[in-house]
Amino acid sequence: MSRPLDHTWFPYLFVDATYLDVRLGHRVVCQALVVATGVSAQGRREILGMALGDAETTDFWTSFLRSLRERGLRVATDQDPEGVVLVTSDAHAGIRAAVKAILPGASWQRCRVHFARNVTSRLGSARSKPVNALVSTIFAQTSREAVMAQYKHVVDSLREAFPEIAQMLIDAEPDLTAFAAL
């Protein structure tokens, strides 16, 4: 993709990767397909870019995000507030480092779907459903104060029956609540 990205403001950016088997020459190899989806100020989603590479390394993510910047994706600054203000992704260290380097000033938010998958991997599918339903109530709040109060309530509710999940939430609080400041 090489189209310009300066036609609208994208305050929100979602990035993720999946691994695909692809044919290279006469071999089939596993490669990372990374995708960036922008959400405009009007709430419209657009695929901003995709790239295929050997793995989700910091260098690969940095190059990918740099290509979006070169095509016109802006970063919010005091002088130009109409840039990316929040990037949502899984907790992959390479993504986080690339966001910090290429989209300075943008907040990073851990994807709640990926966090729910982490809960499910710890508890199993049946036991995780009510826990994930309770965790999802955090994201239904409409003010920073309500988000933080619900976060505390959820942690307290899980502490006795699911101490490992309560600790996961405590450890992930800044990563899961970045949206509340907006």
N, C-alpha and C positions, 0 to 999 in steps of 0.2 A: 504494500500500500504506500502510495506516495502523495495522496491528495493533501492539500493544506488543511490545517486544523484551526485556523484563526477566524472561522466564520461565526463562531458563537463562544460563549463563556462556558467552560466545563469546570465547575467548582468541585465535582466529585469524580474520582477515578477508581475503577475497580480493575485489579490485575490478578491474573491467575495463570496457571499452566496445567497442561495435561501431557501425558506421555503417549506417543503413538508409534506404531511400527511403520516405518517408511522404507521405500526401496531407494537405495543409493547404489547406482551402478548395477551390479548383479547380486547385491546382498540386501537383506532386510535388517534394518537396525532400529533401535529404539531411540527416539529423539523427543525433546521437549518442544511443545507448541505453546508459546506464550501469547496471551490476548489481553488487550487493554480496552475496557469499555468506559466511555465517558458519559456522565449524566449532566445535561445542560441545566442552566438555571431555571428553565421551564419544565424540567423533569423528563426531557426526551433523552433516551439512551442511544448511543452510537458506538459501533465498533470503531475504535480509533487506530488500531494497528494489531498486527500479528507477526510473529517471527518464529522460525524453526531453528533450533540449535541442539548441540550435543547434550547439554545439561543446564539446569537452572543455577548457574553460577552467578556470583556477584557481577563479574565482568559482562556476562550475557545480559542480565537485567539492566545493568548500567547502559550498555550499548543500545538496548531496546528503548529505554526511557529517553535517552539522548536523542534518538531518531524521532520520537514524538515531539520533543522540544524544538528540534530543527524544523519540523513541519508546522510549527506555530502553536503548540500547546504551551500555555503561559503558566507561570508560577505567581501566586498572589504575593504582592509586596505592599508596603505602605504607600508607594507611589502608584501602583496599579493593582488594586484589590481583586480585579477580575481574572484570577488564575486559579489553579488547582489549590483547594484548601484542605481536602481530605482524600487520602488514598486508603482503600480497603483491600486487604489481601490476607492470605494465610500468614502464619508466623515465620515463614522462610527467611532466614538470616540474609540471604542474597538480595531478596526484594527490599527488605528494610534498609540495607546499606545503600542500595541503588536509589531508593526514594530520598534518603537523606542527602546523597550527593547531587542528584539531578533535579530534585524538586524541593529545594531548601525552603523552609517555611511552611510546607504542607504538613499537616498532622497525619499520623498513620493510625489506622484502626484495624484491629484484628477482626477478620471475618467471623461473624457469629455462626454461620453454617459450618465452617471448618472447626470452630470450637465445639459445636454440638457433635460433630463427628469424633472429636477427641473424647468427649464424655461417653459416647456410645462405645468407643473402643475400650474404655475402662470398665464399663458396666454391662455391656451386652445390650442388644436391641430392646428386649422387653423391659429391663430395669431402667434403661435410660429415657424411655418415653416420658414418664411423668417428671423426671428431673429436667429434661430439655424443655418441657412445656413451662415449668416454673422459671427456668432461666430466661425463656423468651419474654416473660412479662417485664423484664428490665428494659427491653427495647421498645415497649409500647408506651413508655412515659413521655410526657410532652415538655418537661423542663429539666434543667440540670439537677435541681434539687430533688425532683421526683425520681430521676434516674438513680441518683446516689442513694436515696432512701430505700428504693426498691432493691438495689444491689445489696445493701446491708441486710435487708429482710430476707432475701433469697439465700445469702450466705448463712445467716442465722438459722434459717429453716432446714438447711442441708447439713449443718455441722454435726449433728448427732448421728443421723442415719447414713450419711454419705460424707464422712470427714475428708476423704481424698478429693472429692469434687468441690467441697467447700474450699479446700486449700488451693485447688486449681483456679477457682474464681478469685480468691484473694490475690494470688500471684498474677493473674491476668487483668486485674481491675483497670490499670491505666490503658492497657491495650484494647479492652472491650468498651470503654466508656469515652473514648476521644470524641465521638459524635455529640455527646451531651453539651460540649462547650459551644457548639454551633447552633 
